[in-house]
Amino acid sequence: MAKVLIVDDEPAILELFKYVFEDAGHQVTLAKNGREAVEAVSAAPPDFIILDVAMPVMSGKEFAMEFKKLAARDGRLRDIRFVVMTGENFMDAGLNSVFASTPGFVCYFPKMIPPEKVLEKAEEVLEQH
Amino acid sequence: MSPIFIKLNMRLRLLVCVAAAFPVLVFALSQGLTAPGYVTGLTAVLAVIVSSLVATRAILSGLGWPVIRMSDAVKAFRAADYKLDAPLPKTGWPEAAGLVSSLNRLMLELSAYRAFHLNQVVEERAKAQALIETISDAILLVDDRGRLIHSNKLALNVLRIPAEDQDIVLPGSVGEASFKPVLTEILDSREGYIRAEVAIPGADSETPVVRDYRVMSRQFLMAAFKRPGRVIVIRDVTMEKEIESARETFFHMITHDMRAPLSSIQGYAQLLGAHVESDPDMAKFLNAIIRSSKRLNGMIADILNTIKLERGEMKLVRGEVDSGSLFAHVIELYGLLATRKNIVLSVSPQDEKIEFPGDMRLLERVISNLVGNSLKFTPAGGSVTLSCRREGGNAVFTVEDTGPGIPEEKRQEIFGKYSQLEEHKYMGFGLGLAMCKMAVELHGGLIRVESREGQGSKFIFTIPLGGGHG
């Protein structure tokens, strides 16, 4: 069992991923934007994060930049692995480099990928860990 | 029979067996206890009812209630526009619980995918709308029957279509009558790409044109209807046309105005020549002035001719043309230049006099241009040779040089009306050949070039001896 944080501004997507990950026996926390995700990470560091890019209040990119700073201070956060899930057809170079340079980055997933694929990747990464 | 019951058959058989066996067991027991017959019967009936109720309850809680809850949940999910308040609890027998789980997944997925795609569509639409509202062209998308699918506000303004119109069909809904013929033509056409010009006339003769528009249209396939639709773009080119026209008028004017002072220079130089015949140096200088004036005059004539030819306003001044005197004029004009550049400019001897009807001054400009080009590109020590011969019903003129030649890929291009539009317009090579081509064609003839790189070029043009059209 792992602690999984799912960050997305679309409630229907949060509910779907929550259901699939809970069904697989994981403990799920939800966040509607980057700000809530920062709070969730600080309160109780998860093992795995699924991160959306385009969100109000604080975007996935801003979260990644904030997370980098947090991880520099708090050693517990360096074990967190995360994947980025995006609806954009392409990733621009700037965005790409922000995620790629953030500790714990695993890969991108295009939206809407079946949740099982993300679950598979999460379990594979956590197993290695 | 739903698959879940086929899977459940063993369990149901067991239940029914027990349910049926139970009253028999009670009956047998009561017989053994030797009680009266009616009491035994009543007891048996009661036992059957009780056992049935218990079995039904087991089946219901294992399968019935979960199925009923699933059915209600799906109805509610659809009524709530595919939003799931909370996943259904996984109750009942494992088969029912599995089905509940699958159904939860299906509803959550449908809800998530729907939300995602709706967001995408809304975002794409907003992007497209922002784009088409920002650009300065009017844009319309219509189906193959002319029904408006989408447009920007500018399009409705330009075509004077009332914005409150619910069912817009082109060209019927168009308020601006000037666009109707073009739009009708576009909608009737099978062409993939169409371009047309529309001028909106002014109210009175003082302002003949209020605005000029360029209408462009391209077909696209509408996926939803599997029919071709059309994108129509209407661009306001009023300013573009005004600038172009002002530019041409200005150019025409100054070129035209150069003629008078030039004639003056030429005339007075000739007069001076008559007075100073005794001084050989002075005579030489004056001749140089006169020749340069003549060449400048030729260039001005070329510019004015080109403008007239391009506009289709050129009228040939027909007279009897003789190849010998044509060549003589050109040699007079370029002889000294050729000598100075050490190029042999000569006319091939011809056996007979070739005469035909044509515009002497225009043809002189054609040959002058060809010779001028040859002299420009032929290195010192080379030659430029003119000739004329009779062939079929044509006089065939050639201007042959020993210059560097023209690469094959450029041979068509050099006569092109647009090839000289950029850096060479109205100067040198570009304008001259375009003018030559138009002038020869106006006489009903043809012009072409034969060339071998490094071995010179040969320009050949024909003029019908009997007089062509035009």
Boltz contact constraints between the chains, C-beta under 6 A:
constraints:
  - contact:
      token1: [A, 10]
      token2: [B, 115]
      max_distance: 6.0
  - contact:
      token1: [A, 12]
      token2: [B, 111]
      max_distance: 6.0
  - contact:
      token1: [A, 12]
      token2: [B, 112]
      max_distance: 6.0
  - contact:
      token1: [A, 12]
      token2: [B, 115]
      max_distance: 6.0
  - contact:
      token1: [A, 13]
      token2: [B, 112]
      max_distance: 6.0
  - contact:
      token1: [A, 15]
      token2: [B, 108]
      max_distance: 6.0
  - contact:
      token1: [A, 16]
      token2: [B, 108]
      max_distance: 6.0
  - contact:
      token1: [A, 16]
      token2: [B, 109]
      max_distance: 6.0
  - contact:
      token1: [A, 16]
      token2: [B, 112]
      max_distance: 6.0
  - contact:
      token1: [A, 19]
      token2: [B, 87]
      max_distance: 6.0
  - contact:
      token1: [A, 19]
      token2: [B, 108]
      max_distance: 6.0
  - contact:
      token1: [A, 111]
      token2: [B, 116]
      max_distance: 6.0
  - contact:
      token1: [A, 112]
      token2: [B, 113]
      max_distance: 6.0
  - contact:
      token1: [A, 112]
      token2: [B, 116]
      max_distance: 6.0
